[in-house]
Amino acid sequence: MFKWVVNSVTDTLIAFILATVLLWYGAVSYPEFFPKSFHQYWGVAKPEPVAASIHEVAVSQVSAAMQVQH
């Protein structure tokens, strides 16, 4: 009986550990599928800032140059 309880608890812990590792891997690899509040609680799974497109960068550089001229 005791051996059955130990095996059941061990299997449950392994399942939770595996689920946690898979969740962490998914959050790191695909942060766009997880809500922003999720990343507050998982400090390891901070999403990288998304780089702006080339067009947005060019527009922001032009507007900054125009502000300097004024």
N, CA, C, O and CB atoms as a CASP TS submission, in Angstrom:
PFRMAT TS
TARGET T0000
AUTHOR 0000-0000-0000
METHOD Language model
MODEL 1
PARENT N/A
ATOM      1  N   MET     1       0.821  -1.194   0.000  1.00  0.00           N
ATOM      2  CA  MET     1       0.000   0.000   0.000  1.00  0.00           C
ATOM      3  C   MET     1       0.864   1.257   0.000  1.00  0.00           C
ATOM      4  O   MET     1       0.620   2.196  -0.757  1.00  0.00           O
ATOM      5  CB  MET     1      -0.933  -0.001   1.202  1.00  0.00           C
ATOM      6  N   PHE     2       1.897   1.257   0.880  1.00  0.00           N
ATOM      7  CA  PHE     2       2.764   2.424   0.977  1.00  0.00           C
ATOM      8  C   PHE     2       3.503   2.653  -0.338  1.00  0.00           C
ATOM      9  O   PHE     2       3.659   3.793  -0.776  1.00  0.00           O
ATOM     10  CB  PHE     2       3.764   2.257   2.129  1.00  0.00           C
ATOM     11  N   LYS     3       3.952   1.585  -0.958  1.00  0.00           N
ATOM     12  CA  LYS     3       4.660   1.710  -2.237  1.00  0.00           C
ATOM     13  C   LYS     3       3.736   2.301  -3.308  1.00  0.00           C
ATOM     14  O   LYS     3       4.186   3.088  -4.140  1.00  0.00           O
ATOM     15  CB  LYS     3       5.200   0.332  -2.696  1.00  0.00           C
ATOM     16  N   TRP     4       2.469   1.936  -3.297  1.00  0.00           N
ATOM     17  CA  TRP     4       1.502   2.474  -4.262  1.00  0.00           C
ATOM     18  C   TRP     4       1.312   3.979  -4.060  1.00  0.00           C
ATOM     19  O   TRP     4       1.229   4.728  -5.033  1.00  0.00           O
ATOM     20  CB  TRP     4       0.145   1.746  -4.132  1.00  0.00           C
ATOM     21  N   VAL     5       1.243   4.423  -2.807  1.00  0.00           N
ATOM     22  CA  VAL     5       1.084   5.852  -2.504  1.00  0.00           C
ATOM     23  C   VAL     5       2.314   6.624  -2.971  1.00  0.00           C
ATOM     24  O   VAL     5       2.181   7.685  -3.580  1.00  0.00           O
ATOM     25  CB  VAL     5       0.856   6.072  -0.983  1.00  0.00           C
ATOM     26  N   VAL     6       3.493   6.109  -2.697  1.00  0.00           N
ATOM     27  CA  VAL     6       4.729   6.778  -3.119  1.00  0.00           C
ATOM     28  C   VAL     6       4.794   6.866  -4.644  1.00  0.00           C
ATOM     29  O   VAL     6       5.169   7.907  -5.183  1.00  0.00           O
ATOM     30  CB  VAL     6       5.969   6.029  -2.573  1.00  0.00           C
ATOM     31  N   ASN     7       4.438   5.800  -5.338  1.00  0.00           N
ATOM     32  CA  ASN     7       4.455   5.816  -6.798  1.00  0.00           C
ATOM     33  C   ASN     7       3.433   6.812  -7.353  1.00  0.00           C
ATOM     34  O   ASN     7       3.713   7.494  -8.339  1.00  0.00           O
ATOM     35  CB  ASN     7       4.176   4.413  -7.346  1.00  0.00           C
ATOM     36  N   SER     8       2.265   6.902  -6.739  1.00  0.00           N
ATOM     37  CA  SER     8       1.242   7.841  -7.194  1.00  0.00           C
ATOM     38  C   SER     8       1.692   9.284  -6.995  1.00  0.00           C
ATOM     39  O   SER     8       1.529  10.117  -7.886  1.00  0.00           O
ATOM     40  CB  SER     8      -0.074   7.595  -6.453  1.00  0.00           C
ATOM     41  N   VAL     9       2.254   9.577  -5.834  1.00  0.00           N
ATOM     42  CA  VAL     9       2.739  10.934  -5.562  1.00  0.00           C
ATOM     43  C   VAL     9       3.892  11.279  -6.501  1.00  0.00           C
ATOM     44  O   VAL     9       3.961  12.396  -7.012  1.00  0.00           O
ATOM     45  CB  VAL     9       3.188  11.070  -4.084  1.00  0.00           C
ATOM     46  N   THR    10       4.771  10.355  -6.725  1.00  0.00           N
ATOM     47  CA  THR    10       5.899  10.583  -7.632  1.00  0.00           C
ATOM     48  C   THR    10       5.407  10.859  -9.049  1.00  0.00           C
ATOM     49  O   THR    10       5.897  11.772  -9.713  1.00  0.00           O
ATOM     50  CB  THR    10       6.848   9.373  -7.627  1.00  0.00           C
ATOM     51  N   ASP    11       4.453  10.080  -9.506  1.00  0.00           N
ATOM     52  CA  ASP    11       3.905  10.295 -10.853  1.00  0.00           C
ATOM     53  C   ASP    11       3.226  11.655 -10.964  1.00  0.00           C
ATOM     54  O   ASP    11       3.356  12.337 -11.981  1.00  0.00           O
ATOM     55  CB  ASP    11       2.907   9.186 -11.209  1.00  0.00           C
ATOM     56  N   THR    12       2.505  12.047  -9.923  1.00  0.00           N
ATOM     57  CA  THR    12       1.835  13.352  -9.928  1.00  0.00           C
ATOM     58  C   THR    12       2.854  14.483  -9.964  1.00  0.00           C
ATOM     59  O   THR    12       2.680  15.445 -10.712  1.00  0.00           O
ATOM     60  CB  THR    12       0.928  13.498  -8.695  1.00  0.00           C
ATOM     61  N   LEU    13       3.900  14.382  -9.177  1.00  0.00           N
ATOM     62  CA  LEU    13       4.941  15.417  -9.177  1.00  0.00           C
ATOM     63  C   LEU    13       5.644  15.505 -10.525  1.00  0.00           C
ATOM     64  O   LEU    13       5.928  16.600 -11.009  1.00  0.00           O
ATOM     65  CB  LEU    13       5.966  15.141  -8.077  1.00  0.00           C
ATOM     66  N   ILE    14       5.922  14.374 -11.122  1.00  0.00           N
ATOM     67  CA  ILE    14       6.555  14.373 -12.448  1.00  0.00           C
ATOM     68  C   ILE    14       5.640  15.036 -13.467  1.00  0.00           C
ATOM     69  O   ILE    14       6.109  15.794 -14.316  1.00  0.00           O
ATOM     70  CB  ILE    14       6.896  12.932 -12.894  1.00  0.00           C
ATOM     71  N   ALA    15       4.332  14.760 -13.395  1.00  0.00           N
ATOM     72  CA  ALA    15       3.390  15.378 -14.331  1.00  0.00           C
ATOM     73  C   ALA    15       3.349  16.889 -14.144  1.00  0.00           C
ATOM     74  O   ALA    15       3.334  17.619 -15.135  1.00  0.00           O
ATOM     75  CB  ALA    15       1.985  14.788 -14.150  1.00  0.00           C
ATOM     76  N   PHE    16       3.330  17.383 -12.905  1.00  0.00           N
ATOM     77  CA  PHE    16       3.321  18.822 -12.659  1.00  0.00           C
ATOM     78  C   PHE    16       4.622  19.483 -13.105  1.00  0.00           C
ATOM     79  O   PHE    16       4.598  20.583 -13.657  1.00  0.00           O
ATOM     80  CB  PHE    16       3.080  19.098 -11.184  1.00  0.00           C
ATOM     81  N   ILE    17       5.736  18.837 -12.876  1.00  0.00           N
ATOM     82  CA  ILE    17       7.027  19.387 -13.304  1.00  0.00           C
ATOM     83  C   ILE    17       7.096  19.465 -14.827  1.00  0.00           C
ATOM     84  O   ILE    17       7.544  20.465 -15.388  1.00  0.00           O
ATOM     85  CB  ILE    17       8.191  18.529 -12.760  1.00  0.00           C
ATOM     86  N   LEU    18       6.651  18.413 -15.478  1.00  0.00           N
ATOM     87  CA  LEU    18       6.647  18.408 -16.943  1.00  0.00           C
ATOM     88  C   LEU    18       5.724  19.491 -17.496  1.00  0.00           C
ATOM     89  O   LEU    18       6.082  20.178 -18.453  1.00  0.00           O
ATOM     90  CB  LEU    18       6.217  17.033 -17.470  1.00  0.00           C
ATOM     91  N   ALA    19       4.553  19.647 -16.910  1.00  0.00           N
ATOM     92  CA  ALA    19       3.626  20.689 -17.356  1.00  0.00           C
ATOM     93  C   ALA    19       4.211  22.080 -17.135  1.00  0.00           C
ATOM     94  O   ALA    19       4.035  22.961 -17.976  1.00  0.00           O
ATOM     95  CB  ALA    19       2.286  20.561 -16.622  1.00  0.00           C
ATOM     96  N   THR    20       4.898  22.288 -16.025  1.00  0.00           N
ATOM     97  CA  THR    20       5.513  23.584 -15.733  1.00  0.00           C
ATOM     98  C   THR    20       6.618  23.891 -16.737  1.00  0.00           C
ATOM     99  O   THR    20       6.715  25.015 -17.230  1.00  0.00           O
ATOM    100  CB  THR    20       6.075  23.606 -14.299  1.00  0.00           C
ATOM    101  N   VAL    21       7.439  22.911 -17.037  1.00  0.00           N
ATOM    102  CA  VAL    21       8.525  23.121 -18.000  1.00  0.00           C
ATOM    103  C   VAL    21       7.963  23.416 -19.390  1.00  0.00           C
ATOM    104  O   VAL    21       8.469  24.298 -20.085  1.00  0.00           O
ATOM    105  CB  VAL    21       9.450  21.886 -18.050  1.00  0.00           C
ATOM    106  N   LEU    22       6.932  22.694 -19.800  1.00  0.00           N
ATOM    107  CA  LEU    22       6.324  22.949 -21.105  1.00  0.00           C
ATOM    108  C   LEU    22       5.673  24.330 -21.162  1.00  0.00           C
ATOM    109  O   LEU    22       5.766  25.016 -22.180  1.00  0.00           O
ATOM    110  CB  LEU    22       5.289  21.873 -21.423  1.00  0.00           C
ATOM    111  N   LEU    23       5.025  24.736 -20.090  1.00  0.00           N
ATOM    112  CA  LEU    23       4.416  26.070 -20.035  1.00  0.00           C
ATOM    113  C   LEU    23       5.482  27.150 -20.110  1.00  0.00           C
ATOM    114  O   LEU    23       5.314  28.135 -20.830  1.00  0.00           O
ATOM    115  CB  LEU    23       3.588  26.236 -18.751  1.00  0.00           C
ATOM    116  N   TRP    24       6.564  26.984 -19.387  1.00  0.00           N
ATOM    117  CA  TRP    24       7.658  27.948 -19.416  1.00  0.00           C
ATOM    118  C   TRP    24       8.264  28.036 -20.815  1.00  0.00           C
ATOM    119  O   TRP    24       8.513  29.131 -21.321  1.00  0.00           O
ATOM    120  CB  TRP    24       8.736  27.567 -18.393  1.00  0.00           C
ATOM    121  N   TYR    25       8.498  26.889 -21.435  1.00  0.00           N
ATOM    122  CA  TYR    25       9.074  26.872 -22.775  1.00  0.00           C
ATOM    123  C   TYR    25       8.143  27.563 -23.776  1.00  0.00           C
ATOM    124  O   TYR    25       8.597  28.315 -24.638  1.00  0.00           O
ATOM    125  CB  TYR    25       9.355  25.426 -23.218  1.00  0.00           C
ATOM    126  N   GLY    26       6.870  27.308 -23.657  1.00  0.00           N
ATOM    127  CA  GLY    26       5.912  27.966 -24.544  1.00  0.00           C
ATOM    128  C   GLY    26       5.875  29.468 -24.332  1.00  0.00           C
ATOM    129  O   GLY    26       5.766  30.226 -25.296  1.00  0.00           O
ATOM    130  N   ALA    27       5.963  29.909 -23.090  1.00  0.00           N
ATOM    131  CA  ALA    27       5.934  31.339 -22.799  1.00  0.00           C
ATOM    132  C   ALA    27       7.188  32.044 -23.305  1.00  0.00           C
ATOM    133  O   ALA    27       7.123  33.193 -23.742  1.00  0.00           O
ATOM    134  CB  ALA    27       5.782  31.564 -21.302  1.00  0.00           C
ATOM    135  N   VAL    28       8.318  31.366 -23.248  1.00  0.00           N
ATOM    136  CA  VAL    28       9.566  31.969 -23.732  1.00  0.00           C
ATOM    137  C   VAL    28       9.606  31.965 -25.260  1.00  0.00           C
ATOM    138  O   VAL    28      10.041  32.943 -25.868  1.00  0.00           O
ATOM    139  CB  VAL    28      10.791  31.213 -23.163  1.00  0.00           C
ATOM    140  N   SER    29       9.165  30.893 -25.874  1.00  0.00           N
ATOM    141  CA  SER    29       9.255  30.756 -27.321  1.00  0.00           C
ATOM    142  C   SER    29       8.152  31.507 -28.054  1.00  0.00           C
ATOM    143  O   SER    29       8.383  32.041 -29.139  1.00  0.00           O
ATOM    144  CB  SER    29       9.212  29.304 -27.699  1.00  0.00           C
ATOM    145  N   TYR    30       6.970  31.552 -27.483  1.00  0.00           N
ATOM    146  CA  TYR    30       5.811  32.160 -28.145  1.00  0.00           C
ATOM    147  C   TYR    30       5.103  33.129 -27.201  1.00  0.00           C
ATOM    148  O   TYR    30       3.977  32.856 -26.783  1.00  0.00           O
ATOM    149  CB  TYR    30       4.826  31.069 -28.629  1.00  0.00           C
ATOM    150  N   PRO    31       5.730  34.249 -26.854  1.00  0.00           N
ATOM    151  CA  PRO    31       5.116  35.157 -25.865  1.00  0.00           C
ATOM    152  C   PRO    31       3.833  35.812 -26.373  1.00  0.00           C
ATOM    153  O   PRO    31       3.022  36.274 -25.570  1.00  0.00           O
ATOM    154  CB  PRO    31       6.107  36.240 -25.472  1.00  0.00           C
ATOM    155  N   GLU    32       3.634  35.861 -27.692  1.00  0.00           N
ATOM    156  CA  GLU    32       2.431  36.502 -28.219  1.00  0.00           C
ATOM    157  C   GLU    32       1.166  35.695 -27.922  1.00  0.00           C
ATOM    158  O   GLU    32       0.065  36.234 -28.027  1.00  0.00           O
ATOM    159  CB  GLU    32       2.568  36.706 -29.717  1.00  0.00           C
ATOM    160  N   PHE    33       1.293  34.432 -27.557  1.00  0.00           N
ATOM    161  CA  PHE    33       0.133  33.604 -27.242  1.00  0.00           C
ATOM    162  C   PHE    33      -0.283  33.713 -25.776  1.00  0.00           C
ATOM    163  O   PHE    33      -1.315  33.164 -25.390  1.00  0.00           O
ATOM    164  CB  PHE    33       0.427  32.159 -27.580  1.00  0.00           C
ATOM    165  N   PHE    34       0.499  34.412 -24.957  1.00  0.00           N
ATOM    166  CA  PHE    34       0.211  34.505 -23.536  1.00  0.00           C
ATOM    167  C   PHE    34      -0.170  35.937 -23.193  1.00  0.00           C
ATOM    168  O   PHE    34       0.385  36.868 -23.776  1.00  0.00           O
ATOM    169  CB  PHE    34       1.421  34.042 -22.695  1.00  0.00           C
ATOM    170  N   PRO    35      -1.096  36.142 -22.271  1.00  0.00           N
ATOM    171  CA  PRO    35      -1.472  37.509 -21.886  1.00  0.00           C
ATOM    172  C   PRO    35      -0.310  38.213 -21.180  1.00  0.00           C
ATOM    173  O   PRO    35       0.574  37.570 -20.614  1.00  0.00           O
ATOM    174  CB  PRO    35      -2.717  37.489 -20.969  1.00  0.00           C
ATOM    175  N   LYS    36      -0.332  39.540 -21.228  1.00  0.00           N
ATOM    176  CA  LYS    36       0.763  40.295 -20.615  1.00  0.00           C
ATOM    177  C   LYS    36       0.836  40.075 -19.112  1.00  0.00           C
ATOM    178  O   LYS    36       1.924  40.091 -18.537  1.00  0.00           O
ATOM    179  CB  LYS    36       0.605  41.776 -20.908  1.00  0.00           C
ATOM    180  N   SER    37      -0.303  39.870 -18.469  1.00  0.00           N
ATOM    181  CA  SER    37      -0.288  39.656 -17.019  1.00  0.00           C
ATOM    182  C   SER    37       0.416  38.349 -16.653  1.00  0.00           C
ATOM    183  O   SER    37       0.917  38.209 -15.537  1.00  0.00           O
ATOM    184  CB  SER    37      -1.720  39.649 -16.470  1.00  0.00           C
ATOM    185  N   PHE    38       0.457  37.396 -17.580  1.00  0.00           N
ATOM    186  CA  PHE    38       1.145  36.124 -17.324  1.00  0.00           C
ATOM    187  C   PHE    38       2.627  36.359 -17.057  1.00  0.00           C
ATOM    188  O   PHE    38       3.219  35.698 -16.204  1.00  0.00           O
ATOM    189  CB  PHE    38       0.968  35.161 -18.516  1.00  0.00           C
ATOM    190  N   HIS    39       3.227  37.298 -17.783  1.00  0.00           N
ATOM    191  CA  HIS    39       4.668  37.522 -17.676  1.00  0.00           C
ATOM    192  C   HIS    39       5.048  38.227 -16.375  1.00  0.00           C
ATOM    193  O   HIS    39       6.223  38.237 -16.007  1.00  0.00           O
ATOM    194  CB  HIS    39       5.155  38.335 -18.861  1.00  0.00           C
ATOM    195  N   GLN    40       4.079  38.818 -15.670  1.00  0.00           N
ATOM    196  CA  GLN    40       4.382  39.409 -14.372  1.00  0.00           C
ATOM    197  C   GLN    40       4.757  38.329 -13.364  1.00  0.00           C
ATOM    198  O   GLN    40       5.643  38.523 -12.532  1.00  0.00           O
ATOM    199  CB  GLN    40       3.187  40.223 -13.859  1.00  0.00           C
ATOM    200  N   TYR    41       4.082  37.201 -13.447  1.00  0.00           N
ATOM    201  CA  TYR    41       4.272  36.147 -12.461  1.00  0.00           C
ATOM    202  C   TYR    41       5.406  35.204 -12.823  1.00  0.00           C
ATOM    203  O   TYR    41       5.930  34.503 -11.957  1.00  0.00           O
ATOM    204  CB  TYR    41       3.003  35.367 -12.297  1.00  0.00           C
ATOM    205  N   TRP    42       5.788  35.180 -14.083  1.00  0.00           N
ATOM    206  CA  TRP    42       6.877  34.326 -14.526  1.00  0.00           C
ATOM    207  C   TRP    42       8.038  35.235 -14.917  1.00  0.00           C
ATOM    208  O   TRP    42       8.160  35.619 -16.080  1.00  0.00           O
ATOM    209  CB  TRP    42       6.438  33.401 -15.722  1.00  0.00           C
ATOM    210  N   GLY    43       8.877  35.576 -13.967  1.00  0.00           N
ATOM    211  CA  GLY    43       9.976  36.492 -14.233  1.00  0.00           C
ATOM    212  C   GLY    43      10.961  35.974 -15.255  1.00  0.00           C
ATOM    213  O   GLY    43      11.616  36.763 -15.935  1.00  0.00           O
ATOM    214  N   VAL    44      11.079  34.668 -15.377  1.00  0.00           N
ATOM    215  CA  VAL    44      12.024  34.085 -16.326  1.00  0.00           C
ATOM    216  C   VAL    44      11.516  34.248 -17.754  1.00  0.00           C
ATOM    217  O   VAL    44      12.310  34.323 -18.692  1.00  0.00           O
ATOM    218  CB  VAL    44      12.260  32.596 -16.011  1.00  0.00           C
ATOM    219  N   ALA    45      10.213  34.304 -17.923  1.00  0.00           N
ATOM    220  CA  ALA    45       9.610  34.299 -19.260  1.00  0.00           C
ATOM    221  C   ALA    45       9.282  35.699 -19.746  1.00  0.00           C
ATOM    222  O   ALA    45       8.207  35.919 -20.305  1.00  0.00           O
ATOM    223  CB  ALA    45       8.352  33.455 -19.262  1.00  0.00           C
ATOM    224  N   LYS    46      10.176  36.640 -19.547  1.00  0.00           N
ATOM    225  CA  LYS    46       9.945  38.006 -20.016  1.00  0.00           C
ATOM    226  C   LYS    46      10.032  38.034 -21.534  1.00  0.00           C
ATOM    227  O   LYS    46      11.024  37.584 -22.106  1.00  0.00           O
ATOM    228  CB  LYS    46      10.967  38.994 -19.390  1.00  0.00           C
ATOM    229  N   PRO    47       9.005  38.559 -22.191  1.00  0.00           N
ATOM    230  CA  PRO    47       9.067  38.640 -23.660  1.00  0.00           C
ATOM    231  C   PRO    47      10.030  39.733 -24.099  1.00  0.00           C
ATOM    232  O   PRO    47      10.160  40.769 -23.446  1.00  0.00           O
ATOM    233  CB  PRO    47       7.666  38.904 -24.252  1.00  0.00           C
ATOM    234  N   GLU    48      10.689  39.486 -25.196  1.00  0.00           N
ATOM    235  CA  GLU    48      11.582  40.488 -25.763  1.00  0.00           C
ATOM    236  C   GLU    48      10.745  41.582 -26.398  1.00  0.00           C
ATOM    237  O   GLU    48       9.692  41.295 -26.969  1.00  0.00           O
ATOM    238  CB  GLU    48      12.551  39.858 -26.799  1.00  0.00           C
ATOM    239  N   PRO    49      11.193  42.843 -26.313  1.00  0.00           N
ATOM    240  CA  PRO    49      10.421  43.898 -26.970  1.00  0.00           C
ATOM    241  C   PRO    49      10.403  43.682 -28.479  1.00  0.00           C
ATOM    242  O   PRO    49      11.412  43.320 -29.084  1.00  0.00           O
ATOM    243  CB  PRO    49      11.003  45.285 -26.636  1.00  0.00           C
ATOM    244  N   VAL    50       9.256  43.907 -29.060  1.00  0.00           N
ATOM    245  CA  VAL    50       9.096  43.696 -30.487  1.00  0.00           C
ATOM    246  C   VAL    50       9.738  44.865 -31.228  1.00  0.00           C
ATOM    247  O   VAL    50       9.451  46.028 -30.941  1.00  0.00           O
ATOM    248  CB  VAL    50       7.595  43.547 -30.867  1.00  0.00           C
ATOM    249  N   ALA    51      10.606  44.546 -32.181  1.00  0.00           N
ATOM    250  CA  ALA    51      11.275  45.587 -32.955  1.00  0.00           C
ATOM    251  C   ALA    51      10.269  46.258 -33.886  1.00  0.00           C
ATOM    252  O   ALA    51       9.411  45.599 -34.474  1.00  0.00           O
ATOM    253  CB  ALA    51      12.462  44.998 -33.762  1.00  0.00           C
ATOM    254  N   ALA    52      10.389  47.562 -34.008  1.00  0.00           N
ATOM    255  CA  ALA    52       9.500  48.308 -34.891  1.00  0.00           C
ATOM    256  C   ALA    52       9.849  48.003 -36.347  1.00  0.00           C
ATOM    257  O   ALA    52      10.988  47.670 -36.676  1.00  0.00           O
ATOM    258  CB  ALA    52       9.596  49.831 -34.610  1.00  0.00           C
ATOM    259  N   SER    53       8.862  48.124 -37.191  1.00  0.00           N
ATOM    260  CA  SER    53       9.123  47.880 -38.601  1.00  0.00           C
ATOM    261  C   SER    53       9.993  48.994 -39.162  1.00  0.00           C
ATOM    262  O   SER    53      10.110  50.056 -38.551  1.00  0.00           O
ATOM    263  CB  SER    53       7.805  47.768 -39.392  1.00  0.00           C
ATOM    264  N   ILE    54      10.597  48.767 -40.303  1.00  0.00           N
ATOM    265  CA  ILE    54      11.491  49.747 -40.918  1.00  0.00           C
ATOM    266  C   ILE    54      10.739  51.024 -41.235  1.00  0.00           C
ATOM    267  O   ILE    54      11.282  52.119 -41.086  1.00  0.00           O
ATOM    268  CB  ILE    54      12.128  49.179 -42.190  1.00  0.00           C
ATOM    269  N   HIS    55       9.497  50.897 -41.670  1.00  0.00           N
ATOM    270  CA  HIS    55       8.709  52.083 -42.003  1.00  0.00           C
ATOM    271  C   HIS    55       8.467  52.945 -40.765  1.00  0.00           C
ATOM    272  O   HIS    55       8.583  54.169 -40.836  1.00  0.00           O
ATOM    273  CB  HIS    55       7.370  51.675 -42.633  1.00  0.00           C
ATOM    274  N   GLU    56       8.132  52.324 -39.635  1.00  0.00           N
ATOM    275  CA  GLU    56       7.896  53.078 -38.412  1.00  0.00           C
ATOM    276  C   GLU    56       9.163  53.764 -37.930  1.00  0.00           C
ATOM    277  O   GLU    56       9.110  54.889 -37.434  1.00  0.00           O
ATOM    278  CB  GLU    56       7.353  52.167 -37.327  1.00  0.00           C
ATOM    279  N   VAL    57      10.294  53.099 -38.070  1.00  0.00           N
ATOM    280  CA  VAL    57      11.567  53.697 -37.661  1.00  0.00           C
ATOM    281  C   VAL    57      11.878  54.899 -38.544  1.00  0.00           C
ATOM    282  O   VAL    57      12.319  55.936 -38.048  1.00  0.00           O
ATOM    283  CB  VAL    57      12.717  52.658 -37.735  1.00  0.00           C
ATOM    284  N   ALA    58      11.653  54.768 -39.845  1.00  0.00           N
ATOM    285  CA  ALA    58      11.925  55.866 -40.759  1.00  0.00           C
ATOM    286  C   ALA    58      11.020  57.055 -40.453  1.00  0.00           C
ATOM    287  O   ALA    58      11.477  58.197 -40.482  1.00  0.00           O
ATOM    288  CB  ALA    58      11.739  55.414 -42.211  1.00  0.00           C
ATOM    289  N   VAL    59       9.759  56.810 -40.163  1.00  0.00           N
ATOM    290  CA  VAL    59       8.831  57.892 -39.849  1.00  0.00           C
ATOM    291  C   VAL    59       9.240  58.581 -38.562  1.00  0.00           C
ATOM    292  O   VAL    59       9.194  59.808 -38.484  1.00  0.00           O
ATOM    293  CB  VAL    59       7.398  57.362 -39.737  1.00  0.00           C
ATOM    294  N   SER    60       9.637  57.824 -37.554  1.00  0.00           N
ATOM    295  CA  SER    60      10.036  58.441 -36.295  1.00  0.00           C
ATOM    296  C   SER    60      11.328  59.232 -36.459  1.00  0.00           C
ATOM    297  O   SER    60      11.502  60.258 -35.802  1.00  0.00           O
ATOM    298  CB  SER    60      10.203  57.379 -35.212  1.00  0.00           C
ATOM    299  N   GLN    61      12.245  58.776 -37.325  1.00  0.00           N
ATOM    300  CA  GLN    61      13.475  59.529 -37.547  1.00  0.00           C
ATOM    301  C   GLN    61      13.174  60.824 -38.274  1.00  0.00           C
ATOM    302  O   GLN    61      13.773  61.853 -37.962  1.00  0.00           O
ATOM    303  CB  GLN    61      14.486  58.696 -38.340  1.00  0.00           C
ATOM    304  N   VAL    62      12.273  60.803 -39.223  1.00  0.00           N
ATOM    305  CA  VAL    62      11.936  62.024 -39.941  1.00  0.00           C
ATOM    306  C   VAL    62      11.275  63.016 -39.008  1.00  0.00           C
ATOM    307  O   VAL    62      11.614  64.200 -39.029  1.00  0.00           O
ATOM    308  CB  VAL    62      11.023  61.721 -41.128  1.00  0.00           C
ATOM    309  N   SER    63      10.348  62.564 -38.198  1.00  0.00           N
ATOM    310  CA  SER    63       9.658  63.484 -37.306  1.00  0.00           C
ATOM    311  C   SER    63      10.632  64.063 -36.274  1.00  0.00           C
ATOM    312  O   SER    63      10.491  65.222 -35.886  1.00  0.00           O
ATOM    313  CB  SER    63       8.486  62.773 -36.601  1.00  0.00           C
ATOM    314  N   ALA    64      11.605  63.286 -35.830  1.00  0.00           N
ATOM    315  CA  ALA    64      12.599  63.805 -34.897  1.00  0.00           C
ATOM    316  C   ALA    64      13.468  64.852 -35.581  1.00  0.00           C
ATOM    317  O   ALA    64      13.823  65.861 -34.971  1.00  0.00           O
ATOM    318  CB  ALA    64      13.470  62.665 -34.343  1.00  0.00           C
ATOM    319  N   ALA    65      13.811  64.616 -36.844  1.00  0.00           N
ATOM    320  CA  ALA    65      14.617  65.593 -37.580  1.00  0.00           C
ATOM    321  C   ALA    65      13.832  66.877 -37.806  1.00  0.00           C
ATOM    322  O   ALA    65      14.398  67.967 -37.727  1.00  0.00           O
ATOM    323  CB  ALA    65      15.078  65.011 -38.925  1.00  0.00           C
ATOM    324  N   MET    66      12.570  66.769 -38.078  1.00  0.00           N
ATOM    325  CA  MET    66      11.742  67.946 -38.279  1.00  0.00           C
ATOM    326  C   MET    66      11.596  68.738 -36.978  1.00  0.00           C
ATOM    327  O   MET    66      11.539  69.967 -37.013  1.00  0.00           O
ATOM    328  CB  MET    66      10.366  67.542 -38.814  1.00  0.00           C
ATOM    329  N   GLN    67      11.535  68.057 -35.834  1.00  0.00           N
ATOM    330  CA  GLN    67      11.428  68.751 -34.569  1.00  0.00           C
ATOM    331  C   GLN    67      12.698  69.531 -34.277  1.00  0.00           C
ATOM    332  O   GLN    67      12.628  70.612 -33.692  1.00  0.00           O
ATOM    333  CB  GLN    67      11.138  67.768 -33.445  1.00  0.00           C
ATOM    334  N   VAL    68      13.842  69.022 -34.661  1.00  0.00           N
ATOM    335  CA  VAL    68      15.109  69.717 -34.444  1.00  0.00           C
ATOM    336  C   VAL    68      15.173  70.979 -35.295  1.00  0.00           C
ATOM    337  O   VAL    68      15.692  72.005 -34.855  1.00  0.00           O
ATOM    338  CB  VAL    68      16.299  68.793 -34.767  1.00  0.00           C
ATOM    339  N   GLN    69      14.644  70.902 -36.514  1.00  0.00           N
ATOM    340  CA  GLN    69      14.680  72.050 -37.414  1.00  0.00           C
ATOM    341  C   GLN    69      13.805  73.185 -36.912  1.00  0.00           C
ATOM    342  O   GLN    69      14.110  74.353 -37.150  1.00  0.00           O
ATOM    343  CB  GLN    69      14.244  71.640 -38.806  1.00  0.00           C
ATOM    344  N   HIS    70      12.726  72.858 -36.225  1.00  0.00           N
ATOM    345  CA  HIS    70      11.834  73.908 -35.714  1.00  0.00           C
ATOM    346  C   HIS    70      12.445  74.444 -34.485  1.00  0.00           C
ATOM    347  O   HIS    70      11.885  75.345 -33.860  1.00  0.00           O
ATOM    348  CB  HIS    70      10.404  73.393 -35.436  1.00  0.00           C
TER
END
